[in-house]
């Protein structure tokens, strides 16, 4: 079975490619902007195509060449703070890319099943009375990134209703794991700890808001959920993916620090604070569990241990 992963060179995309290859029955293709990135170790077993997904004809040609039976649409501008600095590139990239894929499938009369990955950011600010967040919770985005993901979410539903496309929507909550970009909270802390351990910086760790509470899942659990949703999820439906409970950023930091023997001072960096920050969010994952049997398997502590080991290795390689 041929699977196309948009954004295969990214964090989740590279883990999804590994997962599909382990199933033994997938011919995996993937799109990149430039280079194999986090999936470079898969260069001999994944067919890479450098494609600008915001260009309609480029997407059409890609689908004609690849002829996928499964499409996992992960490619996106995924860092919320960037969307505040310059909103339009996030809106254009995230909305136009998915629109081009959906429209090309219609025009080519493609029969591929497509998973459209949005985000828990579609829910925006929530209150304790709203928790846990289920798929019926009103969409109330409070960032340009969140707005782009609502548009993606609605496009998937519209193309199912209007054209009968087999489009399933995934709404992942925060996920962590090896190979994640250091713009995100867990790898940002892990990199600093690894560099402190190697004597590359003073024992001071810079942080943002430690009180925010998030639903953190391991990326390896998340990509397994993507696979199961595309095989067993109901077209036209959206599904939350998460652990089903919240951990504070402070708890995340404390666990990472517990894996190091170095005494490290904590210092707040105002530049790491967001214009809008949701105090607490976590998912109701009963819908995906009922549809596929999925539930997270990797513990929060093990995920963080793997994140730190990943950065220790990166820092070690960089200093050799």
BELLIN-V594662 format. One record per run of one state. SS is the DSSP state (@ for helix, = for strand, . for the rest). FROM is the first residue (numbers start at 0). LEN is the number of residues. If there is no record, write none. Layout:
ss=[SS SS]
from=[FROM FROM]
len=[LEN LEN]
//
This chain:
ss=[. = . @ . = . @ . = . @ . = . @ . @ . = . @ . @ . = . @ . = . = . @ . = . = . = @ . = . = @ . = . @ . = . = . @ . @ .]
from=[0 1 6 10 23 26 32 36 42 46 50 55 66 69 73 79 85 86 107 112 117 119 122 127 130 132 133 143 163 166 172 174 176 184 197 203 207 212 214 216 218 232 237 241 246 248 258 264 268 269 272 279 280 282 283 285 292 299 319]
len=[1 5 4 13 3 6 4 6 4 4 5 11 3 4 6 6 1 21 5 5 2 3 5 3 2 1 10 20 3 6 2 2 8 13 6 4 5 2 2 2 14 5 4 5 2 10 6 4 1 3 7 1 2 1 2 7 7 20 1]
//
